[in-house]
């Protein structure tokens, strides 16, 4: 991977002039992303000042400023003012990628059971790899990370550490922790209705959970991977039944529980929620910029930026003509695939890390698995086999 301090980003000039079309800011963002990816995602490198970006992409100042806000919204880069400033490449963040992925999975009808199935497949690999290499300090680390006494404070019930994350960290596989983190983030969305009904959690479930963790740690410490997997399967089955009984959402929730502070981001989430509630009716006209501003009680500038976010996320598409505006589109997973694959490359994942994850996922079949396989294929096209 290229060094962030020495990498020179290739400047791509598009000869087509830009105007203030709703999709042009999105086009500029995707060109910027392509530059960043082609350069090996050089964290800390400057993409240029606002004026340099405007000249390079042949865009108006208004389009470039909206593109910059979109780039910042997706946490690809951030604008730094002053000497040595410009649009600075950020480390890829999982949060926007997981959010875009959740929107797609909601549209694809991914169920709560699909997430649990994927979690078990990844857990099987995590236990196998970890039992092969864990030592005494590793066992103590698991105990420290997973057995902290949290049942005495009801407010911490929903903040327990994810079981598989510390196991994956000890596995020696640099790709596995990221995939497990994505699944955990998606599962957390399904818990929103349960958290609202049981804000303090369930003391009996907490006691059972701690006992289950102790048994799993004991199996891992003894090198018994299959026993750990059996215990995990029982844990997933029992906790899944408890969550369903207490009203967990049956599918992946496409809208985040807490959204970005920016008003345009919050407005985009409100519109996505309304689209999902209406059943993702592809082609349905959402309205013009003016109509959306009126309906959601925001200014025209905010409505314009909201439309850019919806188009970028693949939730909406612009329409021209007398019946123009924006219409509902079918969400796609490609933006999340690209971002997560770039994150894997930055973590130093090699094909030797990625291939076992792909093999483990073959034991399941659901929309999330399909996306994970696409992520692995894209990451494998960039990284090399470790030596």
C-alpha positions in Angstrom: 0.0 0.0 0.0 1.3 3.5 -0.8 2.7 5.7 1.9 0.2 8.4 2.9 2.9 11.1 3.2 4.6 10.3 -0.1 1.8 9.2 -2.3 0.9 11.6 -5.1 -2.8 11.4 -6.1 -3.2 11.3 -9.9 -5.2 14.3 -11.0 -8.1 13.3 -13.2 -9.5 16.0 -15.4 -13.0 15.6 -16.8 -13.5 17.6 -20.0 -17.2 17.8 -19.5 -18.3 21.1 -18.0 -20.5 20.9 -14.9 -23.6 22.9 -14.2 -25.8 22.9 -11.1 -27.6 19.7 -12.0 -28.7 17.6 -9.0 -26.6 14.7 -10.0 -23.4 16.6 -10.8 -22.2 16.9 -7.2 -22.6 13.1 -6.9 -20.6 12.6 -10.1 -17.8 14.8 -8.7 -17.8 12.8 -5.4 -17.5 9.5 -7.2 -14.6 10.9 -9.3 -12.9 12.0 -6.0 -13.5 8.6 -4.5 -12.0 6.9 -7.6 -8.9 9.1 -7.3 -8.5 8.2 -3.6 -9.0 4.4 -4.2 -6.6 4.4 -7.2 -4.0 6.1 -5.0 -4.3 3.4 -2.3 -6.4 5.6 0.0 -3.5 7.8 1.2 -4.7 9.0 4.6 -3.6 12.5 5.3 -2.9 13.4 1.6 -4.5 16.6 0.2 -6.8 16.4 -2.8 -6.4 20.1 -3.3 -8.1 23.4 -2.4 -11.7 24.2 -3.2 -10.5 26.3 -6.2 -8.2 23.5 -7.4 -11.1 21.0 -7.2 -13.3 23.4 -9.1 -10.8 23.8 -11.9 -9.9 20.1 -12.1 -13.5 18.9 -12.3 -14.9 21.8 -14.4 -17.6 22.4 -11.8 -19.2 25.5 -10.5 -18.4 26.7 -7.0 -21.8 25.6 -5.7 -21.4 22.1 -7.1 -17.9 21.7 -5.6 -19.1 22.9 -2.2 -21.9 20.4 -2.2 -19.5 17.7 -3.4 -17.2 18.5 -0.5 -20.1 18.3 2.0 -21.0 14.9 0.6 -17.4 13.7 0.8 -17.3 14.8 4.4 -20.7 13.2 5.0 -19.3 9.9 3.8 -16.0 10.5 5.8 -13.9 10.0 2.8 -12.1 13.3 3.3 -12.5 16.5 5.3 -11.8 20.2 4.4 -9.0 21.8 6.4 -8.6 25.5 6.2 -5.4 27.6 6.3 -1.9 27.0 5.0 -1.3 23.4 4.0 -5.0 22.8 4.0 -7.4 21.5 1.4 -9.6 18.4 1.2 -7.7 15.9 3.3 -8.2 12.1 2.9 -9.6 10.5 6.0 -9.2 6.9 7.2 -12.3 5.0 5.9 -15.0 4.8 8.5 -17.2 1.7 9.0 -20.2 3.8 10.1 -21.2 5.3 6.8 -20.5 2.0 5.0 -22.6 0.0 7.5 -25.3 2.6 7.2 -25.4 2.3 3.4 -25.3 -1.5 3.7 -28.2 -1.5 6.1 -30.3 0.6 3.7 -29.6 -2.0 0.9 -30.2 -5.0 3.2 -33.5 -3.5 4.3 -34.5 -3.1 0.7 -33.3 -6.7 -0.1 -35.5 -8.1 2.7 -32.6 -9.4 4.9 -33.9 -10.9 8.1 -32.7 -10.9 11.7 -32.1 -14.7 11.2 -29.9 -13.9 8.2 -27.6 -11.8 10.5 -27.5 -14.5 13.1 -26.7 -17.1 10.5 -23.8 -15.0 9.2 -22.6 -14.4 12.8 -22.4 -18.1 13.5 -20.5 -18.7 10.2 -17.9 -16.1 11.2 -17.8 -17.3 14.8 -17.0 -20.9 13.6 -13.9 -19.5 11.8 -13.0 -17.2 14.7 -13.0 -20.1 17.2 -11.1 -22.4 14.9 -8.3 -19.9 14.3 -8.1 -18.7 17.9 -7.9 -22.1 19.5 -5.0 -22.9 17.3 -2.9 -19.9 18.5 -4.2 -18.7 21.9 -1.9 -18.7 24.9 -2.2 -17.9 28.6 -2.1 -14.1 28.2 -4.7 -14.4 25.4 -7.1 -16.3 27.7 -6.7 -13.6 30.4 -7.4 -10.9 27.8 -10.6 -12.7 26.8 -11.7 -13.0 30.5 -10.9 -9.3 31.1 -12.7 -8.1 28.0 -15.8 -10.3 28.3 -16.4 -11.0 32.0 -16.5 -7.5 33.4 -19.2 -7.3 36.1 -21.9 -5.2 34.4 -25.0 -6.8 35.8 -25.0 -4.5 38.8 -25.6 -1.4 36.7 -28.8 -1.7 34.6 -27.7 1.1 32.4 -24.9 -1.0 31.0 -27.0 -3.9 29.9 -27.0 -2.8 26.2 -23.4 -1.8 26.3 -21.9 -5.2 26.8 -18.8 -6.0 24.6 -19.6 -8.1 21.6 -18.6 -11.8 22.3 -16.9 -12.5 19.0 -14.9 -9.2 18.6 -12.2 -10.0 21.1 -12.0 -13.6 19.9 -11.5 -12.4 16.4 -8.8 -10.0 17.5 -6.8 -13.0 18.9 -7.3 -15.1 15.8 -4.4 -13.6 13.8 -6.7 -12.9 10.8 -6.7 -9.2 9.9 -10.0 -9.4 8.0 -12.2 -11.3 10.4 -12.6 -8.6 13.1 -14.0 -6.1 10.5 -16.6 -8.5 9.1 -17.7 -9.4 12.6 -17.9 -5.6 13.5 -20.2 -5.0 10.5 -22.5 -7.8 11.6 -22.6 -6.5 15.1 -23.5 -3.0 13.9 -26.3 -4.4 11.8 -27.6 -6.5 14.7 -27.6 -3.5 16.9 -30.1 -1.8 14.6 -32.6 -4.7 15.1 -32.4 -4.2 18.8 -33.8 -0.7 18.8 -37.5 -1.7 19.5 -36.3 -4.0 22.4 -34.2 -1.3 23.9 -37.1 1.1 24.0 -39.2 -1.5 25.8 -36.5 -2.7 28.2 -34.1 0.2 28.7 -32.7 -1.4 31.8 -32.2 -4.8 30.2 -33.1 -8.2 31.8 -31.2 -9.4 34.9 -31.9 -13.0 34.2 -30.6 -12.8 30.6 -27.5 -11.0 31.9 -26.7 -13.7 34.4 -27.3 -16.4 31.7 -25.1 -14.4 29.2 -22.2 -14.2 31.7 -22.4 -17.9 32.4 -22.5 -18.7 28.6 -19.4 -16.5 28.1 -17.5 -18.3 30.8 -18.2 -21.7 29.2 -17.1 -20.4 25.8 -13.9 -19.0 27.2 -13.2 -22.2 28.9 -13.7 -24.2 25.7 -11.4 -21.8 23.8 -8.7 -22.0 26.5 -8.8 -25.8 26.3 -8.5 -25.7 22.5 -11.9 -27.1 21.9 -13.1 -25.2 18.9 -16.1 -27.4 18.1 -17.4 -27.2 21.7 -17.1 -23.4 21.5 -19.0 -23.4 18.3 -21.8 -25.6 19.8 -22.0 -23.3 22.7 -22.2 -20.3 20.4 -24.9 -21.8 18.3 -27.0 -22.4 21.5 -26.3 -18.9 22.7 -27.4 -17.4 19.3 -30.5 -19.6 19.3 -31.5 -18.7 22.8 -30.8 -15.0 22.6 -32.5 -14.8 19.2 -35.6 -16.4 20.7 -35.5 -13.9 23.6 -35.1 -10.9 21.2 -38.0 -12.1 19.0 -40.2 -12.6 22.0 -39.4 -9.0 23.1 -40.2 -7.4 19.8 -36.9 -7.2 17.9 -37.3 -6.0 14.4 -37.6 -9.0 12.1 -35.5 -7.4 9.4 -32.5 -5.1 9.2 -33.5 -1.5 10.0 -32.3 0.8 7.2 -32.5 4.0 9.3 -29.9 4.6 12.0 -31.1 5.0 15.6 -29.0 8.2 15.9 -28.2 10.0 12.7 -25.7 12.7 11.7 -25.9 16.0 13.4 -26.1 17.9 10.0 -29.7 18.9 9.2 -29.4 17.5 5.6 -28.3 14.1 7.0 -31.2 14.0 9.4 -33.7 15.0 6.7 -32.3 12.3 4.4 -32.9 9.8 7.2 -36.5 10.9 7.6 -37.1 10.5 3.9 -35.5 7.1 3.8 -37.8 6.1 6.7 -40.8 7.3 4.8 -39.7 5.4 1.7 -39.2 2.2 3.7 -42.5 2.6 5.4 -44.2 3.0 2.0 -42.6 -0.3 0.9 -39.8 0.9 -1.4 -42.1 1.7 -4.3 -39.5 2.1 -7.0 -40.2 5.0 -9.4 -42.5 6.8 -7.0 -42.0 10.6 -7.3 -40.8 12.1 -4.0 -41.2 15.6 -5.3 -39.2 18.6 -6.4 -36.6 20.4 -4.3 -39.2 23.0 -3.3 -41.8 20.4 -2.4 -39.4 18.4 -0.2 -38.3 21.6 1.5 -41.9 22.4 2.3 -42.9 18.9 3.4 -39.9 18.5 5.7 -39.8 22.1 6.9 -36.2 22.8 5.8 -34.7 25.5 3.6 -34.0 25.1 -0.1 -30.3 24.7 0.5 -30.8 21.9 3.0 -33.3 20.2 0.6 -30.8 20.4 -2.2 -28.1 18.8 -0.1 -30.5 16.2 1.1 -31.3 15.2 -2.5 -27.6 14.8 -3.1 -27.3 12.5 -0.2 -30.2 10.4 -1.3 -28.9 10.2 -4.9 -25.4 9.3 -3.7 -26.8 6.5 -1.4 -28.7 5.1 -4.3 -32.1 5.7 -2.6 -33.3 8.3 -5.2 -32.6 9.4 -8.7 -33.2 12.7 -10.4 -35.8 13.2 -13.1 -35.9 16.0 -15.7 -38.8 17.6 -17.5 -42.2 18.8 -16.5 -42.7 16.0 -14.0 -39.2 16.2 -12.7 -37.8 16.1 -9.2 -36.5 13.0 -7.5 -38.0 9.5 -7.5 -37.4 6.4 -5.4 -34.6 4.2 -6.7 -33.5 0.7 -5.8 -30.7 0.9 -3.3 -27.4 -0.7 -4.2 -24.6 -2.1 -2.2 -21.6 -1.0 -4.4 -20.7 2.1 -2.3 -20.6 0.0 0.9 -18.6 -2.7 -0.9 -16.0 -0.2 -2.0 -15.6 1.5 1.4 -15.4 -1.7 3.4 -12.9 -3.2 0.9 -10.7 -0.1 1.2 -10.9 -0.4 5.0 -9.7 -4.0 4.7 -6.7 -3.0 2.6 -5.8 -0.2 5.1 -5.9 -2.8 7.9 -3.3 -4.8 6.1 -5.5 -7.7 5.2 -4.0 -10.1 2.6 -5.6 -12.7 0.4 -4.5 -15.3 3.0 -6.8 -13.4 5.5 -9.6 -13.0 3.0 -9.8 -16.5 1.5 -10.6 -18.3 4.9 -13.4 -15.7 5.5 -14.9 -16.4 2.1 -14.7 -20.2 2.7 -16.4 -19.8 6.1 -19.3 -17.9 4.6 -20.0 -20.6 2.1 -21.9 -22.4 4.8 -24.7 -19.8 4.7 -26.7 -18.2 2.0 -28.4 -14.8 2.4 -28.2 -11.2 1.0 -25.5 -10.2 3.5 -23.3 -13.1 2.5 -23.6 -12.0 -1.1 -22.4 -8.6 -0.2 -19.5 -9.9 1.9 -18.4 -12.1 -1.0 -18.4 -9.0 -3.2 -16.3 -7.1 -0.6 -13.8 -10.0 -0.5 -13.5 -10.1 -4.3 -12.9 -6.4 -4.5 -10.3 -6.4 -1.7 -8.6 -9.4 -3.2 -8.2 -7.5 -6.5 -6.0 -5.0 -4.6 -4.1 -6.8 -1.9 -1.4 -9.5 -2.3 -0.9 -12.9 -0.7 1.1 -12.6 2.5 4.5 -14.2 2.6 
